[in-house]
Amino acid sequence: MNNVRKLRTSLEVSNYLSPLSEQVYVVESIYEQGFNLKENSTKSNQDRVYISCQAPLKRSVMGIQLTNEETFQVILANLRLGERLHLKEKSWRVYSRPVVLEIALDEVHFYDCELPSGKLYLTDIRTSELMTYIENSNLLEQSAFYQLAPLHHLYQEWIEESENSPLLLDSVKITRLIQKMIGKGLGLTPSGDDFLQGMMVMEAMMSQENQGMVRIGHAVKQLLNQYTTSQVSLNYYDALFSGYANQAWVQLAHALIHHDSSQAPLFLQRIENYGHTSGKDMLLGVKMYIKLRNDLEGFNE
């Protein structure tokens, strides 16, 4: 019979996952700094979560962070792929071997991952720290869209098509370009998805003055009924469809809304450092969306 080891911790949880419900998860993947859990019996915003130690600078929209580092390290040391975790309101039970871990939860606090909707205007963006940052960074050269020829070709196609006419007014053309991006690239979150999600974040944060514009998020949602990508990317898409993103995006949005030039570059740096190239690929999508909005305004003048 397995031994039982008792531990304690408090939790910091994304408000996208609120309220936390009782779930039985399976360990899907394990990394040096955390692990992913999946729950396949129901379709909800909690069917995949990322567990890590407390890290205020790396708060995932699908994240649950343990404040007790010793407890987290014990879990990580005993965990194996495929093992079950029973997450309840006041406690967790980790069915590891040879020791079962029982973890009492002292407190649960939620951190904000909800994007402020429609609060930013193009005129403000043009003179913001965001614009300065993306114009002065070598995003393309450091992104997967420079390193991989098929992705580079797709990016160039966006540039070329946008030179002919405002893409945000051409639903056929932009839908075709979006479709080509879905699932393209390598890794847990393919670069094509990172690019599109960068566009979607910017679209969510910006005011939508022109009612005739194509909505990137709506187009992606429709296309995902026919095309697919990695499960992790699908979870991030679902969060964005609900208006949520990793906390650094939310912090960036508030810094831009309040014209806080000292904080915006810090949040942009955090975003750029996501993954191997994910952050850079997302910021490239941000840059593209701003270009398309500028194109549209120039067309309407």
N, C-alpha and C positions, 0 to 999 in steps of 0.2 A: 504493500500500500504506500502511496506517495506521502512524503512528509509535507507539512504545511508551514510556510514561513509568513509571519505577519509583518506588514509594513504600513507606513502612513505617508500621505502627501496631500497637498491642495492642488487645485487645477486652475489654469488659465485657458479659456476656451473661446474660440471664434463665435461671435453672436450669430453667424450663419447657421451654426449647429444648434442654436437655442430653440426650444428647450431640449436638453439632452434626454433621450428616452432609453429605456433598458434595451440592450442589444447584445447578441452573441456574435462576435467577430472571429475571423480567421486571419492569421498573420500572412500577408501577401508578399511583403518584401521587407528586408532589414538592411539598414545602413549604419554607418558609424555614429551618426547623430540622431537617429530616429528610426521609426518603422511605420509601414502602412498596414492598415487593417481593412478588410472588406466584409460586407454583410450582404448576401445576395438574395435573401428571401423576400425583401421588399425594395421598392424603388423610392428612395427619399434622399434628402440632402445629407443624411447620415450613413449612407451605404458604404462610403469610404472615408476614413479619417487618417490623419497623420499624427502620430504620437512622438513627442520629443521632450527634452528637458526645457525648462524655462529659458527663453531667449527673446527678450522684448524687441530685438532688431530683426527677428525672423519669424514673424507671426503669420502663419498660413491661414487662408480662408477656410481650410478644412482641418485646422490644427487644434490639438489638445496638448497643452504643455504642463508637465509636472514640475511643481516648484521645489520638490525635494530631490536634489541631484542623486543622493545615495540610493533612494528608492528607484529612480529611473535606471541607474547603472545596474542594479540587481536584476531588474526586469530584462534589460538588454542582454545581460550576460547569460540569462537562463532561457531566452526565447529561441524558438526554432520555427522555420517556415511551416505553415499548415497548422500550428497549434492554435487553440481556441482561447479567447478572452471574453469573459462575461462582464459587461459593463452595466452597473446598476447606479441608482441615484446616490447612494451613500457608500458604495464599495465596489471594487473590482476583484475579479477572481481570474488569475492567469493559470491555465492548465499546462504549465511547463513540467518537464521531467528532469530529474527525479523529484523535484520540489515544486509543489503547488504554491503559488503566491496569492495571499489574501491582502488586499490593499484598502485600508480605511481612508475615506475621503473627508478631510477636515472642512475645507471650504471650496466652493466653485465660483470663480469670477469670470465674467465674459469681457472680451475685448472687441472693439468696433471694427468690423470689416464691411460696413454698408457704405457704398459710394454715394456722395451727395449728388443728386440728379439735377442736371441742367443748370448748374450754378455758374459755369464759366462761359465767357463770351470771347469770340474770335479776336476782338480788338484788344482784350486783356492778354490773351495768349501770345499775341505777336510781340509784346514788350515784356513777357514774363521770363523768369529764370528757366522755365522749361524750354522755351525757344532758344535761349542762349546756350543751354546745356546740349540740346540735341544738334544744334548747328555747329558747335565747337568740338563735339565728340566724333571720333571715327567709327560711328556705329556700324556702317555697312562693312568696312574693312575688318571689323572684329566679330561680325555676325556670321552665322551659318550661310547667309545669302551671298557671302563672298567666297566662302570656303568650298561650297558644293556647287558644281556647275548647273545642275538642274534647278536649284533654288535661285541661283543668280539669274538664270534665264527668266524665271517667273517674276522676279523682282523687276527686271528690265521691262518685262511686258506691262507691268503696272505703270511704270514711268512713261513708256511710249504711248499707251492708250490714254493716259491722263493728259498728254500734250494735245490730243486731237479735239477733245470736247470734255465738259465737266462730267466725270464719271458718276458723280452722285445724282445726276439726272438721267442716267442711262441704265435702267434696271437690267436689261439683257446683258450688256457688256460687263457690268460690275459683278453680276451673279456668276457669269462664266469665270471671271478672274478669281472670285472667292472660292468657287468649287475646286479650282486647280490647287488652291492653297491647303485645303482641308486634308490633314493627315500627312502632308509632305514633309519629309525630313526624318531624322533619327531621334532616338531617345524616348523617355517617358512622356514628354510633351514635344511632339514634332515641331520643327521651326515654323512651318506654315501655320500651325495653330497658334503658336506664340505671337506671330505677326498679326493674325486676325484678332486675337484677344487684346493686343495693344490698341488696335483700331476701335474695338468695342468698348474698352475702358474709356478712351477719349470721347467716343460718341456719347456714352452714358453721362459723363461729367459736363459736357458742353450743351449750351442752349441750342435748341433745334428750331431756329427762326423760320427756315424755309420748309413749309409743309410738303413740298413736292420731292424732297430728298429721299433717296433710297436709304433705308435703315440697315446698316451693316449687320447688327445683331439679329434683326428679323430675317434677313437673307440667310445668315448662317444657320439659324434655327430651322428654317425650312429645308435647307440643303442637308442637314444632319438626319433628315428622314430618309434620305437616299444614299448618302455617303457616310463613311465612318472613319474613326481615328482611334488613338489609344484611349483606354479607359480613364487614365488620369486627365488627359485633355478634355474628355467628355465631362468629367466632374467639374473642371474649371469653367467650361462653357455653361454648365447648368448654374453654377454660382453667379456668373455674369448675367445670365438671363433673369436671375432674381435680383440683380443689382448689387452683388457682393464681389469683393476681390481681396487679395492679400492686403494686409493692413498698411503696408508702405504706400500703396496706391491711394488709400483713403487719406493717409497723412499728407501725401503730396497734394491731393485735391484741396484739402483745407488750407494748406500753406499758400497755394495759388489763389484761392478765393480771398484770403486775408492779406494778400500781397506780402507774405513773409519771405523776403528774399534770402534770409539767413538759413532757413530750414529746408527750403525746396531742394537745393543741391544735395543735401544729406539724404533725403528720401530718394532722389533720383539715383544716387550712387548705390543705395541698397537695392533698388530695382535692377540696375544694370548688372549687379553682381549675382543675380539669380542664376543658378545652374552653371553649365558650361558656357552656353550662348543664349539661353532662354531670355534673360533680361535684355540683352542687346537686341534680340529679335523682336521682343515686345516693343521696345522703344523705337525701333525702325517702323513698326506698325503705327505707333503714335505719330511719328514724323510724317508718314504717308497720309494719315487721316487729316492732319492739319493742312497738308498740301492740297488735298482734295477740297477742303472747306475754303481755302484761299482761292483755288481755281473757281469754285462756285460763286463766291462773292464777286470776283473780277468779271465773271460772265454776266452777272445780274446788274452790274453798274452801267 
